[in-house]
Amino acid sequence: MTPRAQPRLSRDLHPVAWWIWAVGLAAAATLTTNPLLLVLLVTTAAMVVMARRSDHPWARSFRLYLLLGLMIVIIRVAFRILFGGASHGRVLVDLPAIPLPDWVAGVRLLGPITQEALLAGLYDGLRLAAIVICIGAANSLANPKRLLKSVPPALYEIGTALVVAVTVFPQLADSARRVRAAQALRGDASSRVGRLRRFLVPVLEDALERSLSLAAGMDARGYGRAGTATRGQRWTTGVLLLGALCGLCVGTFAFLDRTAPRWLGVPFLVGGVVVAVIGLVSAGRRVERTRYRPDRWRLAELVVAGSGLAVGVVIWQLGRAEPLVVYPSVSAMPYLSVLALGGALLGLVPALAAPPPRQPISTPLEVGG
């Protein structure tokens, strides 16, 4: 008899690893307008979410991000039709143009709708939708409370505000599910407009109350409480952070501007990063907090984060080696190369490498209901 394979232990992956993976996919989406590659990135993110999301409230918001991405594509194409497209190309519908005053020169309403203009709007909308969906994948996979624990002490106040902000959408999804279930139990037979009003008001009210409760709970637990720091230490921290900001700005400008001296680019960027790290460490000493069971980085976290970064690096390299694949023309059929296909499929690694998520404990009422 062959021994049965032991099931993998369920545990929550480090939230920063999920965010690095998602940012890598989003960065890859910003580097291309190929609709096939963008759809492949969205499909990759969706498959990983389906495979590794939990039953917590924040994990149920991915469907809303998909709907938001679809709305972005529709609005982008509608704007192309409303404000006119290219004046040359294959005309699909010849709409009459609406004349506008001289003070809005350069803007026109309606006019001939060309195939090239519609495709350009579709490609741009797909790129923005892919970025939103990739970030939504991280919001559906990462535990926001554990993400707040991983924020450096110097950025704890900013991290608190960001965590509260990114949890609004998942809270809306959970509130919508609860209100819909309550209305179904009551057997509401009102009109469609009445049902919509009775649905939106409780959802918004419940999401707002939960956000305020989260903020009050964090404040009661002393999140962001400043420790003792002398005036000289505060001045030193401020000078370091200001110097890091100046170094990063000058280095970024010199790196992007080809006419600037080369010695202003990489050296100032590296110096700004080093000074920023020193300033953050100095600023972190002012914030006093403790951690119970801090999250550890293990092999699974490294693999997940590395796969997302690998996707971004491969698509960036693809733009230099095969630019027609990354930026296809609207007058030609887009296609995918082996490198583009392999780079996008690298994002599926977390579906296999990440451990199964830890599920929430169900109460007897939830099990029976």
Secondary structure, 3 states (H helix, E strand, C coil): CCCCCCCCCCCCCCHHHHHHHHHHHHHHHHCCCCHHHHHHHHHHHHHHHHHHCCCCHHHHCHHHHHHHHHHHHHHHHHHHHHCCCCCCCCEEEEEEEECCCHHHCCCCEEEEEEHHHHHHHHHHHHHHHHHHHHHHHHHHHCCHHHHHHCCCHHHHHHHHHHHHHHCHHHHHHHHHHHHHHHHHHHCCCCCHHHHHHHHHHHHHHHHHHHHHHHHHHHHHCCCCCECCCCHHHHHHHHHHHHHHHHHHHHHHHHHHCCCCCHHHCHHHHHHHHHHHHHHHHHHHCCECCCCCCCCCCCHHHHHHHHHHHHHHHHHHHHHHHCHHHHCCCCCCCCCCCHHHHHHHHHHHCHHHHCCCCCCCCCCHHHHHC
